Protein backbone atom coordinates (compact mmCIF):
# COMPACT_ATOMS: atom_id res chain seq x y z
CA UNK A 1 0.00 0.00 0.00
CA UNK A 2 1.10 3.51 -0.71
CA UNK A 3 1.23 6.21 1.90
CA UNK A 4 -0.17 9.74 1.55
CA UNK A 5 3.20 11.13 0.42
CA UNK A 6 3.39 8.54 -2.40
CA UNK A 7 -0.14 9.36 -3.51
CA UNK A 8 0.51 13.11 -3.53
CA UNK A 9 3.67 12.56 -5.57
CA UNK A 10 1.72 10.54 -8.16
CA UNK A 11 -1.08 13.12 -8.30
CA UNK A 12 1.44 15.95 -8.81
CA UNK A 13 3.15 13.94 -11.52
CA UNK A 14 -0.20 13.25 -13.22
CA UNK A 15 -1.22 16.92 -13.07
CA UNK A 16 2.05 18.14 -14.59
CA UNK A 17 1.73 15.54 -17.38
CA UNK A 18 -1.88 16.49 -18.17
CA UNK A 19 -1.08 20.20 -18.15
CA UNK A 20 1.87 19.71 -20.51
CA UNK A 21 -0.21 17.55 -22.86
CA UNK A 22 -3.15 19.97 -22.97
CA UNK A 23 -0.85 22.97 -23.53
CA UNK A 24 1.20 21.12 -26.16
CA UNK A 25 4.37 21.41 -24.08
CA UNK A 26 7.00 18.68 -23.68
CA UNK A 27 6.56 16.46 -20.63
CA UNK A 28 8.62 17.69 -17.69
CA UNK A 29 11.65 15.63 -16.76
CA UNK A 30 11.23 13.75 -13.52
CA UNK A 31 13.73 11.92 -11.38
CA UNK A 32 11.54 9.75 -9.17
CA UNK A 33 13.62 7.92 -6.58
CA UNK A 34 10.78 6.89 -4.28
CA UNK A 35 11.08 3.09 -4.07
CA UNK A 36 7.29 2.73 -3.57
CA UNK A 37 6.72 4.19 -7.04
CA UNK A 38 9.13 1.85 -8.83
CA UNK A 39 6.92 -1.28 -8.80
CA UNK A 40 5.34 -2.45 -12.04
CA UNK A 41 1.59 -2.10 -11.51
CA UNK A 42 -1.48 -1.55 -13.58
CA UNK A 43 -3.12 1.85 -13.27
CA UNK A 44 -6.07 3.87 -14.54
CA UNK A 45 -6.20 7.66 -14.55
CA UNK A 46 -9.62 9.34 -14.50
CA UNK A 47 -10.08 13.03 -15.28
CA UNK A 48 -13.22 14.98 -14.32
CA UNK A 49 -14.36 18.59 -14.33
CA UNK A 50 -17.33 19.64 -12.20
CA UNK A 51 -18.10 15.96 -11.59
CA UNK A 52 -18.27 15.13 -15.30
CA UNK A 53 -15.97 12.55 -16.86
CA UNK A 54 -13.41 14.09 -19.24
CA UNK A 55 -11.17 11.08 -19.82
CA UNK A 56 -10.24 7.72 -18.34
CA UNK A 57 -7.64 5.32 -19.65
CA UNK A 58 -5.32 2.79 -18.16
CA UNK A 59 -3.69 -0.58 -18.40
CA UNK A 60 -3.83 -3.71 -16.29
CA UNK A 61 -0.19 -4.68 -16.70
CA UNK A 62 2.89 -2.51 -17.13
CA UNK A 63 6.52 -3.22 -17.81
CA UNK A 64 7.43 0.25 -16.54
CA UNK A 65 7.72 1.71 -13.04
CA UNK A 66 4.41 2.86 -11.59
CA UNK A 67 5.30 6.55 -11.83
CA UNK A 68 6.02 6.24 -15.57
CA UNK A 69 2.77 4.38 -16.16
CA UNK A 70 0.85 7.09 -14.26
CA UNK A 71 2.48 9.79 -16.39
CA UNK A 72 1.73 7.89 -19.61
CA UNK A 73 -1.89 7.16 -18.68
CA UNK A 74 -2.45 10.76 -17.56
CA UNK A 75 -1.45 12.02 -21.00
CA UNK A 76 -3.55 9.33 -22.67
CA UNK A 77 -6.64 10.12 -20.56
CA UNK A 78 -6.32 13.80 -21.51
CA UNK A 79 -5.63 13.34 -25.21
CA UNK A 80 -6.56 9.85 -26.43
CA UNK A 81 -9.83 8.76 -24.79
CA UNK A 82 -11.99 8.02 -27.87
CA UNK A 83 -15.14 9.23 -26.08
CA UNK A 84 -13.74 12.76 -26.02
CA UNK A 85 -11.86 12.94 -29.32
CA UNK A 86 -14.07 15.78 -30.56
CA UNK A 87 -14.15 17.53 -27.18
CA UNK A 88 -10.72 17.36 -25.59
CA UNK A 89 -9.81 18.98 -22.29
CA UNK A 90 -9.06 22.68 -22.73
CA UNK A 91 -6.60 24.96 -20.97
CA UNK A 92 -9.54 26.66 -19.24
CA UNK A 93 -10.54 23.36 -17.61
CA UNK A 94 -7.12 22.70 -16.09
CA UNK A 95 -7.68 24.74 -12.93
CA UNK A 96 -10.90 22.78 -12.14
CA UNK A 97 -9.59 19.38 -13.21
CA UNK A 98 -9.98 16.55 -10.69
CA UNK A 99 -7.51 13.70 -11.14
CA UNK A 100 -8.26 10.26 -9.75
CA UNK A 101 -5.69 7.47 -9.85
CA UNK A 102 -6.54 3.80 -9.40
CA UNK A 103 -3.49 1.60 -8.76
CA UNK A 104 -4.54 -1.95 -9.54
CA UNK A 105 -3.89 -5.38 -8.10
CA UNK A 106 -3.19 -8.21 -10.55
CA UNK A 107 -6.26 -9.63 -12.31
CA UNK A 108 -7.77 -12.79 -10.80
CA UNK A 109 -9.90 -15.00 -13.03
CA UNK A 110 -13.19 -16.08 -11.49
CA UNK A 111 -15.59 -18.80 -12.56
CA UNK A 112 -18.09 -17.69 -9.89
CA UNK A 113 -18.41 -13.92 -10.32
CA UNK A 114 -21.57 -13.60 -8.23
CA UNK A 115 -19.84 -15.36 -5.33
CA UNK A 116 -16.38 -13.80 -5.64
CA UNK A 117 -17.29 -10.22 -6.60
CA UNK A 118 -17.65 -7.75 -3.73
CA UNK A 119 -19.25 -4.42 -4.64
CA UNK A 120 -17.08 -1.50 -3.56
CA UNK A 121 -14.01 -3.70 -3.32
CA UNK A 122 -13.62 -5.29 -6.76
CA UNK A 123 -13.49 -4.00 -10.29
CA UNK A 124 -14.23 -6.31 -13.21
CA UNK A 125 -12.64 -7.06 -16.54
CA UNK A 126 -14.66 -9.16 -18.99
CA UNK A 127 -13.27 -10.48 -22.27
CA UNK A 128 -14.22 -12.70 -25.18
CA UNK A 129 -11.94 -12.87 -28.21
CA UNK A 130 -11.23 -9.28 -29.35
CA UNK A 131 -13.97 -7.74 -27.21
CA UNK A 132 -13.35 -6.61 -23.66
CA UNK A 133 -14.53 -4.11 -21.12
CA UNK A 134 -13.86 -3.11 -17.56
CA UNK A 135 -15.31 -1.13 -14.71
CA UNK A 136 -13.19 0.16 -11.84
CA UNK A 137 -14.35 -0.80 -8.32
CA UNK A 138 -15.82 2.64 -7.62
CA UNK A 139 -18.23 2.51 -10.59
CA UNK A 140 -20.74 0.11 -9.00
CA UNK A 141 -20.99 2.28 -5.88
CA UNK A 142 -21.24 5.53 -7.83
CA UNK A 143 -24.05 4.08 -9.97
CA UNK A 144 -25.82 2.27 -7.11
CA UNK A 145 -25.53 -1.09 -8.90
CA UNK A 146 -25.69 -4.58 -7.49
CA UNK A 147 -23.48 -7.42 -8.71
CA UNK A 148 -25.69 -8.57 -11.59
CA UNK A 149 -26.16 -5.09 -13.05
CA UNK A 150 -22.43 -4.38 -12.68
CA UNK A 151 -21.62 -7.55 -14.66
CA UNK A 152 -24.44 -7.10 -17.20
CA UNK A 153 -23.56 -3.47 -17.93
CA UNK A 154 -19.87 -4.26 -18.32
CA UNK A 155 -20.76 -6.91 -20.90
CA UNK A 156 -23.31 -4.85 -22.81
CA UNK A 157 -21.95 -1.30 -22.54
CA UNK A 158 -18.20 -1.79 -22.31
CA UNK A 159 -17.46 -5.06 -24.12
CA UNK A 160 -20.33 -4.91 -26.67
CA UNK A 161 -21.42 -8.43 -25.70
CA UNK A 162 -24.87 -9.71 -24.76
CA UNK A 163 -25.63 -8.61 -21.18
CA UNK A 164 -25.47 -12.03 -19.54
CA UNK A 165 -22.38 -13.26 -21.39
CA UNK A 166 -20.56 -13.36 -18.06
CA UNK A 167 -22.76 -16.28 -16.95
CA UNK A 168 -24.05 -17.89 -20.16
CA UNK A 169 -21.03 -17.93 -22.47
CA UNK A 170 -18.18 -20.38 -21.77
CA UNK A 171 -15.89 -18.33 -24.07
CA UNK A 172 -16.30 -15.20 -21.93
CA UNK A 173 -13.75 -14.74 -19.16
CA UNK A 174 -14.41 -12.68 -16.03
CA UNK A 175 -11.62 -11.27 -13.88
CA UNK A 176 -11.79 -9.30 -10.65
CA UNK A 177 -9.25 -6.90 -9.18
CA UNK A 178 -8.89 -4.39 -6.40
CA UNK A 179 -7.61 -0.84 -6.61
CA UNK A 180 -6.03 1.71 -4.33
CA UNK A 181 -8.09 4.74 -5.41
CA UNK A 182 -7.18 8.31 -4.53
CA UNK A 183 -7.82 11.73 -6.01
CA UNK A 184 -6.77 15.33 -5.87
CA UNK A 185 -9.95 15.97 -3.85
CA UNK A 186 -9.49 13.10 -1.39
CA UNK A 187 -5.97 14.26 -0.46
CA UNK A 188 -6.65 18.01 -0.33
N, C-alpha and C positions, 0 to 999 in steps of 0.2 A: 504494500500500500504506500501511496505517496503522502507526504506531509503537506501542510499548507504552503510552505515555502516552495516546494516542487511544483505545486499546482499554480501558484502565482507566476513562477518562472515560465511555465508552459503557456499560460494565458498571455503574458507579455510578449512572448515569442510569436504566438498566433496573431496577436493584434498587429505587431510590427510587420508581419508577413502579409496580412490582409491589406493593411494601409499601403504598403509598397505596391502590391498587385493592382489595387484599385487606382492608384495614382500613376501607374506605369513606370514606377521607379525600380531599380535593381533591388533584390532582396538584401537586407543588411547582413553583414558578416557576423557570425556568432561563434563564440568559443565556449561551448557548454561543457563544463568539467564535472558537473553534478553527476555522480555515479548512478543515482536513482533514475536519471533520464537517459541512460545509455542502453537500457534493455530493449530488446526487439519485441515490440507489442503492437497489436492492432489498435487502431484509433479512428474515431469519427469526429469531425469538427462540424458543429451546427452554428449557423449565423442567423440572427433574428434582429429585426428592428420593430419597436413598439409591439412586441409579442408576435409578429408575423415572420414566418420562415422566409429567409432570403438565400439560403444555400445550406446544403448538408451533404458532405461526401466523406468517405473513409475507406479503410481497408482492414480486413480481418487479420492479415499476416503481413509482416514487414521484415525485410532483410536489413533495415537501417535502424540506427538508434531512435528511440522514442521521440526525442526532440526534433530530429530531422523529419520523421513521419508527420508530426504535428505541423511543422512548418509547411510541408508539401501539401497536406490535406487542407490547411487553412487557405492557401492560395487556390487550390482546386475548388473548395466550397464557394469562394468569392467569384471565381471566373469560369468554372467549367460545369457547374450543376446544370444539366440540360433543361430543368424546369424553369430556369431563369435566364436562358440564353438571350432572350429578347428584352430582358429587364434586369440587367446586372446591377450590382450594388454601386451606388454613386458616391462621390467624395462627400456630398452633403449628408449621407447616411452614416458616415464613419463615426461621428461623435456620439450617435445613439446606438451603435452596433453592440449587441450582446453576443458574446462568444461562449459557446458551451463545448467542452471537450469530454468525450467518452473514451476512456482508456479500457480496452477490452481484455477479457480473459480468453484463453484458447476456446475454440468451438468444441462442443461436445455433442456427438450424434445421439439422438434419442429415438427409440422406437415406440415410446409411450409418452407423447407430448402432453396429453392432458394430465398425466400423473406427475411427470418430471418438471413441467413448466410452473414457475411461481411468479405471479403477476407482481410487478414492482421490483423484482429481483433479476429476472431473466429477460434477455432479448432473444429474438428468433431469427434464424436464417433458413430459408426454405429454397430448395433447388431441385430442378428436374431438367436434365440435358442442358441446353443453353439458357434456360430461363431460371432466374433466381430473384429473390427479394428478401429484405430484412427490415425489422423494426428494432430500434434500440429499446432497452428496458423501460425507459420513461414514457414511451408512447402509449402503452396500455393504460397507465395511470392518468396521463393527460387527457385521454379520450374517454375514460370511464368504461373501458372494455373488460370483459371477462376473457377467460382462456380461449374459448371457442371462437369468439369474434376476433380476437387478436390473431389467431391462426388463420381463420377464413379470410380476413382482410389482407393479411400478408400474401396469401396465395393469389387472391383475385386482383388486388390493387397494386401490389409491388412486383409479383412474379408473373402476372398475366396468365395464371392457371385457374382452373375451376376452383371455386371456394373451398371445397372439402378435399382437395388433393392431398392435403397433409394426412388424412386418415384413410382415404379410399384408393390411393394410387401407390402401388409398391415401388414405382420408379421415382417417387418423390421423397427426397431426404429432408429431415427436419433436424436442425441443430439448435442448441441453446447456448447462451453465454451470459456472463455478468459484465458489468461495466462500473468503473469508478468515474462517476459523472460530477463535473464541477463547472461553474460558469463565472463570468466576470461579475455577475450579480450576487452569486452565493458567497463569494470571497471578498466582497466590498468591505 
